[in-house]
Amino acid sequence: MLMAHPTVLRNLIEQYDTLRILHAEEGSPEVRRRMEDIAYTLCVSTGTRDVDAALIAARHQLPGARPQDDSLVSA
């Protein structure tokens, strides 16, 4: 399996987290669509089928990741 560059993964995580905040505040169709696109890209980039699993996998692939880092993912 190809692995995404850590910079790409970090950028996707940051975008998803930002969009999650915007979606909670605005909930506009554009924000939802972009959030879905980022979630899909995260899943493809990490070989997962669920955005929560993708976020955990992406964080584990970042330099300096520790086993307990997946506990930082908020639901």
C-alpha positions as CSV (number, residue, x, y, z in Angstrom):
1,M,0.0,0.0,0.0
2,L,1.2,3.5,-0.8
3,M,1.6,5.8,2.1
4,A,0.8,9.5,2.0
5,H,3.5,11.9,2.9
6,P,3.3,13.1,6.6
7,T,2.9,16.7,5.5
8,V,-0.1,15.7,3.4
9,L,-1.6,13.8,6.3
10,R,-1.0,16.6,8.7
11,N,-2.7,19.0,6.3
12,L,-5.7,16.7,5.9
13,I,-6.1,16.3,9.6
14,E,-5.9,20.1,10.2
15,Q,-8.4,20.7,7.4
16,Y,-10.8,18.1,8.7
17,D,-10.6,19.5,12.3
18,T,-11.2,23.0,11.0
19,L,-14.2,21.9,8.9
20,R,-15.6,20.0,11.8
21,I,-15.7,23.3,13.8
22,L,-17.2,25.2,10.9
23,H,-19.8,22.5,10.3
24,A,-20.8,22.7,13.9
25,E,-21.2,26.5,13.7
26,E,-22.6,27.0,10.2
27,G,-23.6,23.6,8.7
28,S,-23.6,25.1,5.2
29,P,-23.8,22.6,2.3
30,E,-20.3,23.8,1.1
31,V,-18.7,23.0,4.4
32,R,-20.4,19.6,4.6
33,R,-19.3,18.7,1.1
34,R,-15.7,19.8,1.7
35,M,-15.7,17.8,5.0
36,E,-17.0,14.7,3.2
37,D,-14.2,15.2,0.5
38,I,-11.5,15.5,3.2
39,A,-12.9,12.5,5.1
40,Y,-12.9,10.4,1.8
41,T,-9.3,11.5,1.1
42,L,-8.2,10.6,4.6
43,C,-9.8,7.2,4.3
44,V,-8.1,6.5,0.9
45,S,-4.8,7.8,2.1
46,T,-4.8,5.6,5.2
47,G,-6.5,2.5,3.7
48,T,-9.5,2.7,6.1
49,R,-13.3,3.0,5.6
50,D,-14.2,5.1,8.5
51,V,-13.1,8.7,9.1
52,D,-12.5,8.1,12.8
53,A,-10.2,5.2,12.0
54,A,-8.6,7.3,9.2
55,L,-7.8,10.1,11.7
56,I,-6.2,7.6,14.1
57,A,-4.2,5.9,11.3
58,A,-3.1,9.3,9.9
59,R,-2.0,10.5,13.4
60,H,0.0,7.2,13.9
61,Q,1.8,7.8,10.6
62,L,3.0,11.3,11.6
63,P,6.6,11.6,12.9
64,G,6.8,11.3,16.7
65,A,3.5,9.5,17.0
66,R,3.1,7.4,20.1
67,P,0.7,4.4,20.7
68,Q,-1.5,6.5,23.0
69,D,-2.0,9.3,20.4
70,D,-5.2,7.8,19.2
71,S,-6.8,8.7,22.5
72,L,-6.5,12.3,21.5
73,V,-9.2,11.8,18.8
74,S,-12.4,13.4,20.0
75,A,-15.7,11.8,18.9
